[in-house]
Amino acid sequence: MMNPKKVIRETEKYLATTTRDPETYPIILDRGEGVWLYDIEGNKYLDFTSGIGVNNLGWPSHPEVIKTAIAQMAKLAHAAGNDFYNLPQLELARKLAICSPGNFEKKVFFSNSGTEAVEASIKLVKRRERKYLISFIGAFHGRTFGSVSLTASKPIQKAEVGPFLPVIYVPYPNPFKNPWHINGYEDPNSLIDRVIEYIEDYIFAHVVPPEEIGGIFFEPIQGEGGYVVPPRGFFQALQRLARKYGIYLIDDEVQMGMGRTGKLFAIENFNAEPDVITLAKALGGGLVPIGATIFRAELDFKPGMHSNTFGGNALACAIGSKVIEITKDLLPHVNEVGKIFRDELSTMDVDDVRGMGLAWGIEFGRIYNRKIRDTVIQEAARRGLLLLPAGEGAIRIIPPLIISGEEAKKGLAILKKVISDATKLT
């Protein structure tokens, strides 16, 4: 067995500096089974991270997804899907067009990641002389140039590489913390009204005319921004505003899509119909990278305007189709186990609990308390529970959708004890 400290030291020597943190997570993963992960020393962890939303169906994946992958690999994997035709690509595109919200004709562009799916959506809507885009403060849409222009989660994500695309940022309707100091849980309509008013009466009236806005980009639940759930009526109000001015709505479902919230698409919880939807992460079943951009057919590219090499490959698309099939069957289970998380988290010593399905965020204090947050994550890992941070002071809780009620309660018991111990010490 290799020395863990040596592996970490050599990893930091040979790999680019990214978001790995040897202080928070000095864990070297070796294998996974269902909702459990094992490191190279044989330590066992209950996973409340699902590979940042990639392994929604467990580790290394659902048995049926693995079976599908093996069968497709033996037949055809790469198929140059943007130059030739293949059946798995057609099947997945048809499924996504039919099952996604919106009663209109749709098309799909396949890529390799969430950030690529967002880049494609930018090119779809940033036309018609509409030069500007709107995004929300706290948003995370990726790290390539176009998508990071929309991102407004942490300054470090954009440090030293600007200037960026012309994007206007708007406060997200965070019920717990917002610029208007409105309690969005007690008075959601006032919070919704303030955000819509900000766009229409301030941005459109003083900054950029609405006729020059190509699209409004949003996450139905902000992910990296802190797992923030807006008031239920917000996206309907945003849709009315967008329709009024002929602006397209782009729904980034990269982290929240594929069953995470108890619906196949998170936006279905809010009764709105976006013009463009981006997917990635869980669509690949934890086995392959894949991105998808579902859009109104009227927005389609001109020939040669957009393409790629690996998008629409037969292997990824065959897996994606199986993932959709399995995820649909899991939705009742997600909602049932989600009630356990809701009930148990509400008893813990935290300042805010928000979420739905199996997407939950907890936060310590209206003024960000990273010390407690980081202590909880590190101590939970020492006790066999893996968690992830989100935003400046929140913890995201996103177990694989296959987690049992018993496994959920086991992990939540660890979390409750860790929080109790941490808050006593700080």
N, C-alpha and C positions, 0 to 999 in steps of 0.2 A: 504493500500500500504506500502511495506517495505521501510525503509530508505535507499536510494542508498549508502550513505557513509558506513552504517553498512554492506550492502551486499558486498561491495568491501573489507571492512576490514576483514570480515569473510572468504571471498574467499581466500584472501592472507594468512589467518591463516590455512585453511584446505586443500587448493590445492597446488600442487607442483609449484614452481617458474618456469615459462616457458617464453613466449614472451608477456604476458599481461603487459600493462604499464598503471597504473591508472592516471599518469600525462597526457599522450597523449590521452587515450581513457577511461575516466571514464563513459562509457556508458554500461548500463545493458539492453541487448536486450530482448524484450518481444514477439514480433511477426513480421511477414513480409508479405507483399502483393505485388507481382510482383517485381517492382524495388524500393519499399519503405520499410523501416524498422522503427519500433516503439520501444522506450524504455519503462521501467516500469512506467515512469512519464508521458507517453503519447506524448513525443516529436517525431516528424516525420523527417526522414532522407531520402534523395535521395541516393541510394547506388551505388557508383562507385568502389565497392570492390568485389562484387559477392561471398562473403564468401571465399576470397582468391582463386577464380576460381572454387569453388564447385557449387555455385548456378547459373550456366550459364543460366538456364531456369527460373530464378526468384525465389521468396520466396513464400511459403515454397518450391514450385516446380511448374512445369507446370501442369495444371489440368489433362491432359491425363496421365502424369507420376503418379500422385496421384491415379488416377482411376486404373491404372495398378497395383500399389503397393497394394491397398486394395484388389483387386481381387486375387492377388497371395498370400497375407498373409492369406486369408481365405482358401486357398487350401494347400500350402506347402511353408515354408520359408527356414529353414535350411534343407539341404538334404544330408549332408556329401558328397559333390560333388567329393571328391578325393577317395572315397571308393565305392559309388554307382553312378548310372547314373541319370541325370534329364534333361528334355527337354529344360528348359530355359537356362541352361548352354551350351548345344549344340548349341542352336540358336544364342546366343551371340558370342560364339567362331567362328561360321561359318561367321557371319556378319563381325567381326573384321578381320578375315583372308582374306575375299573377298574385303573389302573396304579399307584396309590399303595399302600403296604403296609397290611395289615390286612384280615383276612377277616371283614368285617362291612359292613352297609349304610352308605353314606356320602352326604352332600350337600355342596354347594360354594356358598360365597358369594364373589362377585367384587367387588373394590374397585379402587383406583388405585395402591396402593403397599404396601410391606412393613409399614409402621407401621399402616396401616389394616387389613391382614390380621390383625395381632396384636391390635389393638383389638377386632375382631370375636371373636377367640378368647377374649379376656378375658370378654366378655359371655356367651359360650357356657358357660363353666365356673364363673363367679363367681355361682352361683345355689345353690339348695337349701340356703340358710342357711350356705353355705360362703364365709366372708367373706375369707379369707386366700389368698395365692398364694405359691409358692416360686419363686425364681429363683437363678441361680448368680453368684457373684462373677466379674467379667470379662465378663458377658453384655452383649450389645447387641441390643435388640429394637425400637429406634426412638426417636423424639423427641417424639411426641405424648404427651398427659398419661398415658394408661394404659400405653403401651408404655415410656415413659421411667421409669415407676415400677418396671418390671421390669429396666431397664438398670442395670448396675453395672460399667461399663467405665472411665469417667473422671469424676471429680467435677464437672468443668465442664459436663458434659451435663445435670446436674440443679441447677446453681447458681442460687440466688435464686428458684426457682419452686415450692418445696415448701410444705406437706407433700404427700406422694404417697399413692397407694393402699397399703393394708396388705400389704407384701411382705416376706417373710423370705428373707435371702440366705444361701446355703450355698457353701462352697469348691468350686470345680470340680476334678475329678480331673486336674490338670495334672501329667503325669509328670516334667516338668523342674523345676517350682517349685511347691511346695505347703506348707501350714502344718505338716505333719507331717515335712517333710524326708525323705520317702520317695522313693527312686529308682524312679519308676513304670515305667521301662523294664525294670529288673531284677526288680522285685517288684510287678507290676500288681495282683495280688489284694489285697495289703495296702492299697494306695491305694484301691481300690474299697471295701473293708471299712470304712475310716476315714470315707469320705464317707457311706455308708449308715448307719453307726453315728451319725454326727453328726446326721443327720436324725431317726433313730428314737429314739436314747437321749438326745439333748440337746434338739432342737427340740420333738419330740412330747411328751417327758417334762417339759420345763421351761418352754416358751414358749407354744405353741398346741397344743391337742389335734388329732389328725389328722382328726377329724370336721368340723373347721372349715376344712380346707384344700381349696380348690376345684380347684387344678391346680398341677402342677410344669412350669415353662417351661424349655426348654433349647435350645441349639444343638448339633447332633451334632458339629460342629467349631466352636469359638468363633472368630468372625470378627474383629470389632474388638478383641476381647480378646487377640489375638495369634496367631491360627491355631493354636489349641491342640487337639491330637488326644487324646482320653481313651483309656484302656485299652479293648480290644475288648469286654470283658465288662461294661463299666459299665452300659450302658443296659438290658441284660437284668436286672441286679440292681436297677436303679431301677424297672423295670417290675414286678418281683415285689413291691417295696415298695409301689408305687402301687396295685396290684391288691389287696393285703392290706387297704388302708384305704379303698378306693373313691375314690381320687384320680385325676383325669384327667392324662394326659401330653400336653403341647403341644410339638410339634417345630417349631422355627423354622428353616425351610429357605430363608429369603429370600436368603441369600448362598451357601449350599452346594448348593442344589437345582439341578435341570435339568442333570445330567451332570457337574458340576464335580469330583466325587470319583471318577468312573468308574462310578457307578451313577446312575440317573435321580434317585433321592432318596438323600441322604447317609446317612440312617438305615438303609438297606438294608445298609450295610457292617457294621452292628452287630447285625443280627438281632433287632430290636425292632419293636413295632407301636404307634405312638402313637395317641392318640384324636383328636388334632387336628394338622393340618399347615398351616403357613403358607408361602406362596410369593409371589414378586414378581420384581424384577430381570430375570433372564434369560428369564422367561416371555414378556416383551414383545418379544424379539428385537432389542433395541436401538432399536426404532422407536417404541413406545408405552408409556406407563405402565400397569401392570396388577398387581393383587394378587389372591390367591386363598386362601381358608380352606377346607380340606377337613376334614370332621368327621363323627363318628358321627351317624347320622341321628337317634338318640334325643335328641341335644342341640339339635335344631332350635328356632329362635326361634318365638315366638307371632306371629301376624299383626300387622304394624305395629311390632314391637319393634325391628327393625333394617332399614335400607335405605340407599340412597344414589342419587345421580343418574347418575353416569357408569359405575358398576360394571356389568360384563356387556355393555358396548357391543360391537356386532357386529364392529367393526374389530379391537379388541384381542383378542377371543376367536378370530377367524379366524387371526390371527397366532399366538396361543398354541397352537392345534392344530397348525399347521405346525412350530412350534418343537419340540414334543414329538416329532413324527414324525422330524425331522432329527436331533435329539439322540440318540434311541435308536440310530440308525444310526452315530453317532459314538462310542459308548461303547467299542468295542474299540480305536479309535484313541486315545482319551483314556488308556486304561490302558497302551497301548504307549508313547506319548510320555511318559507319567508316569514310566516306568522310567528314561528319560534324565534327567529332573529329579532323581529319587532318587539315581541313581548319581553325577551330576555335583555335586550339592549336598553330598553326603557327603564330597567331597574338598576342600571349601572351609574356610577358616580361620574357622569360627564355632563357637559353643558348643552349639548345638542345631539340629537339622534335623528337622522333623516335617511330615507330610502324606500325601496319597494322591491318585491321579489327577492332576489339574492344579490342586490346591490345596496350596500349600507355604508354610511359614513357617520363617524362620531367625532366630536370636537371638544376640546378642553378650553373654555374661556372665549369671550368675545374678542379679547386681545390674544393674538396667537400665542399659544404655550407649547413651543416646540420641545422644551425640555421634558415635560411630562409625556408628550406624544412619542418622542424618540426613546425615552426610558421604557415605555410600555411595549414598543415594538421589539426592542432588544431583549427585554426580560421574557416576553412571550416566546421568542425564538429559543431562549435557553430552556424553557419549559415545554418545548415541543409544538409550538403553534406559530405558523408563519403569517405575518401581516405586512401590509404595505402602507406607506404614508400617502397623503394626497393633499395638495395645497400646502399652505404654510403651517397648519396646525392640526390637520385632520388625519384620521386613519380610515382607510377604505377596507371594507370587508366583503370579499368577493370569492366565496368558495366555489368549486366546481358544482354545476347544476345537479349532479348525481348524488350529492351529499345526502346521507340519511338523517332522519331526525335525531337519532342517537349520537351520530358523529357531530351534528351541529351543537347539541347540548354539551358534549364533551369539550369542544373548542370554546364555546361561550363561557363555560365554567372556568376554564383557564384564564380567559380574557378578564372576566369579572374579578378574579383574585389578583391578577397582575395590576389592574387599574386601582383596586383598593390599596394594594401595597405601595404603588407608585405615588398616589395622591397623598398618602400619609408621610412619605419621605420628602416630598417637595413642597 
